[in-house]
């Protein structure tokens, strides 16, 4: 079953996402940005869409 979920991955796209994730991690660790919980993020989206 797991093998059926595997597919070819574009390494360029994968590396781009890895670099973006590391950049965001570092921004949070350095205090450049503040993180919020997923629950709070969804509540804000719902508020904006109303």
Buried (B, 14 or more C-beta within 10 A) or exposed (E): EEEEEEEEEEEEEEEEEEEEEEEEEEEEEEEEEEEEEEEEEEEEEEEEEE
